[in-house]
Amino acid sequence: AAARRLGGGGGLGGRWCLGGLVMPSNTSERPVQRTLWQRLTRLMRHRWMDERSARRALPPDMLQRISTRVTASERRHTGEVRILAEASLPTSYLLRDAAPRERALALFGKLRVWDTEHNNGVLIYLQLTDHAIEIVADRGLSRMVSPEAWQAMVRRLGEALRDNRYEDGLTQALEEVSALLVAHFPLSEGEVRRNELPDAVALQ
């Protein structure tokens, strides 16, 4: 699905590019074509942003509260949810002008969200410098949810982030993903759940 732009001011909460559902096999989206000046400007913006800048938007106490909500969510279903906010893209991505979507797919693999027992892992990825949102859902869940449902989810998250309501937006997105997992992958009565992936929100 094509990305969608939301208008707004500057700063971390300004304009957000909302990615659609990203599947591991879906790499057909046409990349944005930037001029050389735009690519250099983007490179400088990413090198200027670091983890300290990201922590101003996502301080440790907020990350802990959201991580606790991930743990609570996963007591209700067999899925795995990872949330990762990244301040800037690695230089190798910037030099080839890669999109945040490509990075989200790579992290989906690196964090092993794809490698769950029921193929129902979900990654919520924020690229803070590019103001991009990507949701990567494994095939077990994605085939049960319409593209329109995912687009509505990322649109609501983007609206919250544009207003600098990071905790509200991520909490709502987590609740919406959790509701899908509960609907399609509920825990059976008496079933003991094995936690396959860390619950902590990652910031890098």
Accessible surface in RSA format (square Angstrom, percent):
REM  Atomic radii and reference values for relative SASA: ProtOr
REM  Chains: A
REM  Algorithm: Lee & Richards
REM  Probe-radius: 1.40
REM  Slices: 20
REM RES _ NUM      All-atoms   Total-Side   Main-Chain    Non-polar    All polar
REM                ABS   REL    ABS   REL    ABS   REL    ABS   REL    ABS   REL
RES ALA A   1    68.55  63.0  27.69  42.7  40.86  92.9  44.50  62.7  24.05  63.7
RES ALA A   2    85.80  78.9  63.57  98.1  22.23  50.6  66.68  93.9  19.12  50.7
RES ALA A   3    51.44  47.3  24.76  38.2  26.68  60.7  24.80  34.9  26.64  70.6
RES ARG A   4   124.73  52.4 120.83  61.6   3.90   9.3  41.57  56.8  83.17  50.4
RES ARG A   5   126.68  53.2 104.63  53.3  22.05  52.5  49.15  67.2  77.53  47.0
RES LEU A   6    16.95   9.4  15.92  11.4   1.03   2.6  16.95  11.9   0.00   0.0
RES GLY A   7    54.60  67.3   0.00   N/A  54.60  67.3  38.43 105.5  16.17  36.2
RES GLY A   8    54.76  67.5   0.00   N/A  54.76  67.5  21.01  57.7  33.75  75.6
RES GLY A   9    57.42  70.8   0.00   N/A  57.42  70.8  40.67 111.6  16.75  37.5
RES GLY A  10    71.37  88.0   0.00   N/A  71.37  88.0  39.71 109.0  31.65  70.9
RES GLY A  11    56.28  69.4   0.00   N/A  56.28  69.4  40.92 112.3  15.36  34.4
RES LEU A  12    33.19  18.5  25.00  17.9   8.19  20.6  25.08  17.6   8.11  21.8
RES GLY A  13     3.46   4.3   0.00   N/A   3.46   4.3   1.69   4.6   1.77   4.0
RES GLY A  14     1.52   1.9   0.00   N/A   1.52   1.9   1.52   4.2   0.00   0.0
RES ARG A  15   126.76  53.2 125.51  64.0   1.26   3.0  21.74  29.7 105.03  63.7
RES TRP A  16     0.00   0.0   0.00   0.0   0.00   0.0   0.00   0.0   0.00   0.0
RES CYS A  17    20.64  15.6  20.37  22.7   0.27   0.6   1.71   4.3  18.93  20.4
RES LEU A  18     1.77   1.0   1.68   1.2   0.09   0.2   1.68   1.2   0.09   0.3
RES GLY A  19     0.89   1.1   0.00   N/A   0.89   1.1   0.67   1.8   0.22   0.5
RES GLY A  20     0.12   0.1   0.00   N/A   0.12   0.1   0.12   0.3   0.00   0.0
RES LEU A  21    29.11  16.2  19.72  14.1   9.39  23.6  19.87  14.0   9.24  24.9
RES VAL A  22     0.00   0.0   0.00   0.0   0.00   0.0   0.00   0.0   0.00   0.0
RES MET A  23    36.14  18.7  36.12  23.9   0.02   0.0  36.12  30.7   0.02   0.0
RES PRO A  24    60.19  43.9  40.16  36.6  20.03  72.8  41.77  34.5  18.43 114.5
RES SER A  25   104.42  88.2  69.82  93.2  34.59  79.7  55.20 117.5  49.22  69.0
RES ASN A  26    46.42  32.0  41.35  40.0   5.07  12.2  16.24  39.1  30.18  29.2
RES THR A  27   101.11  71.9  73.49  74.5  27.62  65.8  45.36  60.9  55.75  84.3
RES SER A  28   101.88  86.1  68.27  91.1  33.61  77.4  55.78 118.8  46.10  64.6
RES GLU A  29    60.87  34.9  38.07  28.8  22.80  54.3  27.17  52.6  33.70  27.5
RES ARG A  30   200.78  84.3 181.37  92.5  19.40  46.2  68.53  93.7 132.24  80.1
RES PRO A  31    82.43  60.1  71.88  65.5  10.56  38.4  78.07  64.5   4.36  27.1
RES VAL A  32    94.29  62.0  81.16  73.5  13.12  31.6  87.21  75.8   7.08  19.2
RES GLN A  33   139.85  78.2 112.39  82.1  27.46  65.4  51.29 109.2  88.55  67.2
RES ARG A  34    60.40  25.4  38.82  19.8  21.58  51.4   7.96  10.9  52.44  31.8
RES THR A  35    82.92  59.0  74.54  75.6   8.38  20.0  79.10 106.2   3.82   5.8
RES LEU A  36   131.91  73.5 122.96  88.0   8.95  22.5 124.31  87.3   7.60  20.5
RES TRP A  37   174.13  69.9 170.43  82.5   3.70   8.7 147.34  78.6  26.79  43.5
RES GLN A  38    91.30  51.1  86.05  62.9   5.25  12.5  26.26  55.9  65.03  49.3
RES ARG A  39    87.26  36.6  82.34  42.0   4.91  11.7  11.44  15.6  75.82  46.0
RES LEU A  40    80.60  44.9  80.28  57.4   0.32   0.8  80.50  56.5   0.10   0.3
RES THR A  41    45.37  32.3  45.32  45.9   0.05   0.1  45.18  60.7   0.18   0.3
RES ARG A  42     4.99   2.1   4.56   2.3   0.43   1.0   4.65   6.4   0.34   0.2
RES LEU A  43    44.95  25.0  44.56  31.9   0.39   1.0  44.58  31.3   0.37   1.0
RES MET A  44   109.46  56.7 102.50  67.8   6.96  16.6  64.21  54.6  45.25  60.0
RES ARG A  45   107.38  45.1 100.55  51.3   6.83  16.3  61.37  83.9  46.01  27.9
RES HIS A  46     0.10   0.1   0.00   0.0   0.10   0.3   0.00   0.0   0.10   0.1
RES ARG A  47   112.78  47.4  86.79  44.2  25.99  61.9  58.43  79.9  54.35  32.9
RES TRP A  48   219.46  88.1 201.68  97.6  17.78  41.8 177.54  94.7  41.92  68.0
RES MET A  49    30.36  15.7  26.09  17.3   4.27  10.2  25.35  21.6   5.01   6.6
RES ASP A  50    49.00  34.3  44.91  44.7   4.10   9.7  33.63  79.2  15.37  15.3
RES GLU A  51    71.08  40.8  66.52  50.3   4.55  10.8  22.82  44.1  48.25  39.4
RES ARG A  52   178.27  74.8 174.02  88.7   4.25  10.1  75.64 103.4 102.62  62.2
RES SER A  53    16.46  13.9  15.66  20.9   0.81   1.9   5.18  11.0  11.28  15.8
RES ALA A  54     0.00   0.0   0.00   0.0   0.00   0.0   0.00   0.0   0.00   0.0
RES ARG A  55    86.32  36.2  82.43  42.0   3.89   9.3  35.54  48.6  50.78  30.8
RES ARG A  56   183.91  77.2 150.83  76.9  33.07  78.7  76.80 105.0 107.11  64.9
RES ALA A  57    15.84  14.6   2.71   4.2  13.12  29.9  11.69  16.5   4.15  11.0
RES LEU A  58     0.35   0.2   0.35   0.2   0.00   0.0   0.35   0.2   0.00   0.0
RES PRO A  59    42.55  31.0  42.55  38.8   0.00   0.0  42.55  35.1   0.00   0.0
RES PRO A  60    85.98  62.7  80.01  72.9   5.98  21.7  81.92  67.6   4.07  25.3
RES ASP A  61    83.43  58.4  73.69  73.3   9.74  23.0  42.74 100.6  40.69  40.6
RES MET A  62    24.95  12.9  24.95  16.5   0.00   0.0  24.95  21.2   0.00   0.0
RES LEU A  63    16.14   9.0  16.03  11.5   0.11   0.3  16.14  11.3   0.00   0.0
RES GLN A  64   114.11  63.8 111.19  81.3   2.92   7.0  47.55 101.2  66.56  50.5
RES ARG A  65   100.38  42.1  95.64  48.8   4.74  11.3  54.57  74.6  45.81  27.8
RES ILE A  66     0.00   0.0   0.00   0.0   0.00   0.0   0.00   0.0   0.00   0.0
RES SER A  67    11.88  10.0  11.43  15.3   0.45   1.0   8.49  18.1   3.39   4.7
RES THR A  68    76.74  54.6  72.62  73.6   4.12   9.8  64.85  87.1  11.89  18.0
RES ARG A  69    82.39  34.6  78.65  40.1   3.74   8.9  29.19  39.9  53.20  32.2
RES VAL A  70     0.64   0.4   0.64   0.6   0.00   0.0   0.64   0.6   0.00   0.0
RES THR A  71    44.53  31.7  43.26  43.9   1.27   3.0  32.30  43.4  12.23  18.5
RES ALA A  72    45.32  41.7  41.88  64.6   3.44   7.8  42.26  59.5   3.07   8.1
RES SER A  73     5.91   5.0   3.43   4.6   2.49   5.7   5.40  11.5   0.51   0.7
RES GLU A  74     4.41   2.5   3.82   2.9   0.58   1.4   3.94   7.6   0.46   0.4
RES ARG A  75   165.29  69.4 147.33  75.1  17.96  42.8  62.59  85.5 102.69  62.2
RES ARG A  76   123.68  51.9 112.07  57.1  11.61  27.6  51.01  69.7  72.68  44.0
RES HIS A  77     0.00   0.0   0.00   0.0   0.00   0.0   0.00   0.0   0.00   0.0
RES THR A  78    16.62  11.8  12.44  12.6   4.17   9.9  11.70  15.7   4.91   7.4
RES GLY A  79     0.00   0.0   0.00   N/A   0.00   0.0   0.00   0.0   0.00   0.0
RES GLU A  80     0.46   0.3   0.46   0.4   0.00   0.0   0.01   0.0   0.46   0.4
RES VAL A  81     0.36   0.2   0.00   0.0   0.36   0.9   0.00   0.0   0.36   1.0
RES ARG A  82    17.40   7.3  15.97   8.1   1.43   3.4   1.70   2.3  15.70   9.5
RES ILE A  83     1.90   1.1   0.46   0.3   1.44   3.5   0.46   0.3   1.44   3.9
RES LEU A  84     0.66   0.4   0.66   0.5   0.00   0.0   0.66   0.5   0.00   0.0
RES ALA A  85     0.68   0.6   0.68   1.1   0.00   0.0   0.68   1.0   0.00   0.0
RES GLU A  86     5.83   3.3   5.83   4.4   0.00   0.0   1.17   2.3   4.65   3.8
RES ALA A  87     2.47   2.3   2.47   3.8   0.00   0.0   2.47   3.5   0.00   0.0
RES SER A  88    22.02  18.6  13.71  18.3   8.31  19.1   0.00   0.0  22.02  30.9
RES LEU A  89     0.31   0.2   0.00   0.0   0.31   0.8   0.00   0.0   0.31   0.8
RES PRO A  90    43.08  31.4  33.79  30.8   9.29  33.8  43.00  35.5   0.08   0.5
RES THR A  91    62.39  44.4  57.63  58.4   4.76  11.3  40.94  55.0  21.45  32.4
RES SER A  92    62.10  52.5  52.76  70.4   9.34  21.5  43.93  93.5  18.18  25.5
RES TYR A  93    22.10  10.3  22.10  12.6   0.00   0.0  10.06   7.6  12.04  14.8
RES LEU A  94     9.14   5.1   0.84   0.6   8.30  20.9   0.91   0.6   8.23  22.1
RES LEU A  95   117.65  65.5  98.27  70.3  19.39  48.7 101.41  71.2  16.24  43.7
RES ARG A  96   124.02  52.1 100.71  51.3  23.31  55.5  64.02  87.5  60.00  36.4
RES ASP A  97    22.42  15.7  12.08  12.0  10.34  24.5   5.56  13.1  16.85  16.8
RES ALA A  98     6.53   6.0   0.00   0.0   6.53  14.9   6.53   9.2   0.00   0.0
RES ALA A  99    33.84  31.1  30.78  47.5   3.06   7.0  30.89  43.5   2.95   7.8
RES PRO A 100    15.90  11.6  15.90  14.5   0.00   0.0  15.90  13.1   0.00   0.0
RES ARG A 101    16.34   6.9  16.15   8.2   0.19   0.5  14.49  19.8   1.86   1.1
RES GLU A 102    70.76  40.6  66.58  50.4   4.18  10.0  34.69  67.1  36.07  29.4
RES ARG A 103    24.41  10.2  24.41  12.4   0.00   0.0   0.00   0.0  24.41  14.8
RES ALA A 104     0.00   0.0   0.00   0.0   0.00   0.0   0.00   0.0   0.00   0.0
RES LEU A 105    32.05  17.9  22.91  16.4   9.15  23.0  23.20  16.3   8.85  23.8
RES ALA A 106    43.16  39.7  25.50  39.3  17.66  40.2  37.86  53.3   5.29  14.0
RES LEU A 107     1.82   1.0   1.82   1.3   0.00   0.0   1.82   1.3   0.00   0.0
RES PHE A 108     4.44   2.2   4.44   2.7   0.00   0.0   4.44   2.7   0.00   0.0
RES GLY A 109    27.83  34.3   0.00   N/A  27.83  34.3  22.24  61.0   5.58  12.5
RES LYS A 110   152.16  74.2 121.61  74.6  30.56  72.8  86.91  78.2  65.25  69.5
RES LEU A 111    38.99  21.7  30.10  21.5   8.89  22.3  34.27  24.1   4.72  12.7
RES ARG A 112   120.95  50.8 120.69  61.5   0.25   0.6  46.60  63.7  74.35  45.1
RES VAL A 113     0.00   0.0   0.00   0.0   0.00   0.0   0.00   0.0   0.00   0.0
RES TRP A 114   105.68  42.4 104.14  50.4   1.55   3.6  98.26  52.4   7.43  12.0
RES ASP A 115    63.98  44.8  46.84  46.6  17.14  40.5   2.39   5.6  61.58  61.4
RES THR A 116     8.58   6.1   0.23   0.2   8.36  19.9   1.23   1.6   7.36  11.1
RES GLU A 117   119.77  68.8  86.33  65.3  33.45  79.6  37.01  71.6  82.76  67.6
RES HIS A 118    74.07  40.5  61.92  43.0  12.14  31.1  42.93  44.2  31.13  36.2
RES ASN A 119    43.89  30.3  43.89  42.4   0.00   0.0   1.15   2.8  42.73  41.3
RES ASN A 120     0.18   0.1   0.18   0.2   0.00   0.0   0.00   0.0   0.18   0.2
RES GLY A 121     0.00   0.0   0.00   N/A   0.00   0.0   0.00   0.0   0.00   0.0
RES VAL A 122     0.00   0.0   0.00   0.0   0.00   0.0   0.00   0.0   0.00   0.0
RES LEU A 123     0.00   0.0   0.00   0.0   0.00   0.0   0.00   0.0   0.00   0.0
RES ILE A 124     0.00   0.0   0.00   0.0   0.00   0.0   0.00   0.0   0.00   0.0
RES TYR A 125     0.00   0.0   0.00   0.0   0.00   0.0   0.00   0.0   0.00   0.0
RES LEU A 126     0.02   0.0   0.02   0.0   0.00   0.0   0.02   0.0   0.00   0.0
RES GLN A 127     0.00   0.0   0.00   0.0   0.00   0.0   0.00   0.0   0.00   0.0
RES LEU A 128     0.01   0.0   0.00   0.0   0.01   0.0   0.00   0.0   0.01   0.0
RES THR A 129    12.66   9.0   4.37   4.4   8.28  19.7   5.94   8.0   6.72  10.2
RES ASP A 130    19.01  13.3   9.15   9.1   9.85  23.3  10.33  24.3   8.68   8.7
RES HIS A 131    27.92  15.3  27.92  19.4   0.00   0.0  15.80  16.3  12.12  14.1
RES ALA A 132     2.83   2.6   2.83   4.4   0.00   0.0   2.83   4.0   0.00   0.0
RES ILE A 133     0.03   0.0   0.00   0.0   0.03   0.1   0.00   0.0   0.03   0.1
RES GLU A 134    10.58   6.1  10.58   8.0   0.00   0.0   0.00   0.0  10.58   8.6
RES ILE A 135     0.16   0.1   0.16   0.1   0.00   0.0   0.16   0.1   0.00   0.0
RES VAL A 136     0.00   0.0   0.00   0.0   0.00   0.0   0.00   0.0   0.00   0.0
RES ALA A 137     0.00   0.0   0.00   0.0   0.00   0.0   0.00   0.0   0.00   0.0
RES ASP A 138     0.51   0.4   0.51   0.5   0.00   0.0   0.00   0.0   0.51   0.5
RES ARG A 139   124.13  52.1 124.05  63.2   0.07   0.2  47.74  65.2  76.38  46.3
RES GLY A 140     2.12   2.6   0.00   N/A   2.12   2.6   2.12   5.8   0.00   0.0
RES LEU A 141     0.00   0.0   0.00   0.0   0.00   0.0   0.00   0.0   0.00   0.0
RES SER A 142    11.26   9.5   5.56   7.4   5.70  13.1   1.75   3.7   9.51  13.3
RES ARG A 143   182.58  76.7 139.86  71.3  42.72 101.7  62.51  85.4 120.07  72.8
RES MET A 144    85.08  44.1  55.66  36.8  29.42  70.1  63.15  53.7  21.93  29.1
RES VAL A 145    13.91   9.2   2.68   2.4  11.23  27.1   7.08   6.1   6.83  18.5
RES SER A 146    54.45  46.0  42.28  56.4  12.17  28.0  37.68  80.2  16.77  23.5
RES PRO A 147    83.62  60.9  83.12  75.8   0.50   1.8  83.39  68.8   0.23   1.4
RES GLU A 148   125.50  72.1 118.42  89.6   7.08  16.9  70.18 135.7  55.32  45.2
RES ALA A 149    38.89  35.8  28.19  43.5  10.70  24.3  36.49  51.4   2.40   6.4
RES TRP A 150     0.14   0.1   0.14   0.1   0.00   0.0   0.14   0.1   0.00   0.0
RES GLN A 151    40.68  22.8  40.25  29.4   0.43   1.0  27.02  57.5  13.66  10.4
RES ALA A 152    18.62  17.1  18.50  28.6   0.12   0.3  18.50  26.1   0.12   0.3
RES MET A 153     6.18   3.2   5.34   3.5   0.84   2.0   5.34   4.5   0.84   1.1
RES VAL A 154     0.31   0.2   0.27   0.2   0.04   0.1   0.31   0.3   0.00   0.0
RES ARG A 155    78.17  32.8  78.17  39.8   0.00   0.0  10.90  14.9  67.27  40.8
RES ARG A 156    92.77  39.0  88.73  45.2   4.04   9.6  37.62  51.4  55.15  33.4
RES LEU A 157     3.14   1.7   0.43   0.3   2.71   6.8   2.23   1.6   0.91   2.5
RES GLY A 158     0.00   0.0   0.00   N/A   0.00   0.0   0.00   0.0   0.00   0.0
RES GLU A 159    65.13  37.4  65.13  49.3   0.00   0.0  12.22  23.6  52.91  43.2
RES ALA A 160     2.24   2.1   2.20   3.4   0.04   0.1   2.20   3.1   0.04   0.1
RES LEU A 161     0.00   0.0   0.00   0.0   0.00   0.0   0.00   0.0   0.00   0.0
RES ARG A 162    79.01  33.2  68.05  34.7  10.96  26.1   9.75  13.3  69.25  42.0
RES ASP A 163    78.43  54.9  56.22  56.0  22.21  52.5  19.60  46.1  58.83  58.7
RES ASN A 164   100.07  69.0  79.91  77.2  20.16  48.5  22.79  54.8  77.28  74.7
RES ARG A 165   105.50  44.3  99.46  50.7   6.04  14.4  50.56  69.1  54.95  33.3
RES TYR A 166     6.62   3.1   4.78   2.7   1.83   4.8   4.78   3.6   1.83   2.3
RES GLU A 167    32.39  18.6  31.40  23.8   0.99   2.4  16.32  31.6  16.08  13.1
RES ASP A 168    80.90  56.7  73.33  73.0   7.57  17.9  17.82  41.9  63.08  62.9
RES GLY A 169     0.90   1.1   0.00   N/A   0.90   1.1   0.63   1.7   0.27   0.6
RES LEU A 170     0.69   0.4   0.69   0.5   0.00   0.0   0.69   0.5   0.00   0.0
RES THR A 171    23.33  16.6  23.33  23.6   0.00   0.0  22.96  30.8   0.37   0.6
RES GLN A 172    72.46  40.5  71.40  52.2   1.07   2.5  21.86  46.5  50.60  38.4
RES ALA A 173     2.27   2.1   0.29   0.5   1.98   4.5   1.80   2.5   0.47   1.2
RES LEU A 174     3.48   1.9   3.48   2.5   0.00   0.0   3.48   2.4   0.00   0.0
RES GLU A 175   104.73  60.1  98.46  74.5   6.27  14.9  38.78  75.0  65.94  53.8
RES GLU A 176    35.23  20.2  29.89  22.6   5.34  12.7  29.10  56.3   6.13   5.0
RES VAL A 177     0.00   0.0   0.00   0.0   0.00   0.0   0.00   0.0   0.00   0.0
RES SER A 178     1.30   1.1   1.30   1.7   0.00   0.0   0.90   1.9   0.40   0.6
RES ALA A 179    56.51  52.0  49.11  75.8   7.40  16.8  51.82  73.0   4.70  12.4
RES LEU A 180    36.95  20.6  36.64  26.2   0.31   0.8  36.95  26.0   0.00   0.0
RES LEU A 181     0.00   0.0   0.00   0.0   0.00   0.0   0.00   0.0   0.00   0.0
RES VAL A 182    45.31  29.8  42.33  38.3   2.98   7.2  42.33  36.8   2.98   8.1
RES ALA A 183    73.13  67.2  37.23  57.5  35.89  81.6  47.66  67.1  25.46  67.5
RES HIS A 184    69.58  38.0  47.81  33.2  21.76  55.7  32.64  33.6  36.93  43.0
RES PHE A 185    30.87  15.4  26.37  16.3   4.51  11.7  30.87  18.7   0.00   0.0
RES PRO A 186    73.95  53.9  64.52  58.8   9.43  34.3  64.52  53.3   9.43  58.6
RES LEU A 187    45.40  25.3  24.81  17.7  20.60  51.8  24.81  17.4  20.60  55.4
RES SER A 188    74.81  63.2  62.11  82.9  12.71  29.3  36.62  78.0  38.20  53.5
RES GLU A 189   184.02 105.6 143.06 108.2  40.95  97.5  66.68 129.0 117.34  95.8
RES GLY A 190    74.09  91.4   0.00   N/A  74.09  91.4  43.06 118.2  31.03  69.5
RES GLU A 191    73.93  42.4  48.91  37.0  25.01  59.6  30.02  58.1  43.90  35.8
RES VAL A 192   138.90  91.4 113.66 102.9  25.24  60.8 117.07 101.7  21.84  59.2
RES ARG A 193    49.51  20.8  22.63  11.5  26.88  64.0  21.17  28.9  28.34  17.2
RES ARG A 194   158.71  66.6 143.26  73.0  15.45  36.8  78.28 107.0  80.43  48.7
RES ASN A 195    81.16  56.0  53.15  51.4  28.02  67.5  28.14  67.7  53.02  51.3
RES GLU A 196    44.13  25.3  16.83  12.7  27.30  65.0   9.69  18.7  34.44  28.1
RES LEU A 197    18.83  10.5  14.68  10.5   4.15  10.4  18.31  12.9   0.52   1.4
RES PRO A 198    79.72  58.1  68.63  62.6  11.08  40.3  78.88  65.1   0.84   5.2
RES ASP A 199    25.59  17.9  18.12  18.0   7.48  17.7   9.10  21.4  16.49  16.4
RES ALA A 200    56.59  52.0  53.43  82.4   3.16   7.2  53.94  76.0   2.65   7.0
RES VAL A 201    13.92   9.2   0.67   0.6  13.25  31.9   0.81   0.7  13.11  35.6
RES ALA A 202    24.02  22.1  17.64  27.2   6.38  14.5  24.02  33.8   0.00   0.0
RES LEU A 203    21.07  11.7   1.46   1.0  19.61  49.3   1.46   1.0  19.61  52.8
RES GLN A 204    74.73  41.8  59.83  43.7  14.90  35.5  42.60  90.7  32.13  24.4
END  Absolute sums over single chains surface
CHAIN  1 A    10019.7       8146.6       1873.1       5580.6       4439.1
END  Absolute sums over all chains
TOTAL         10019.7       8146.6       1873.1       5580.6       4439.1
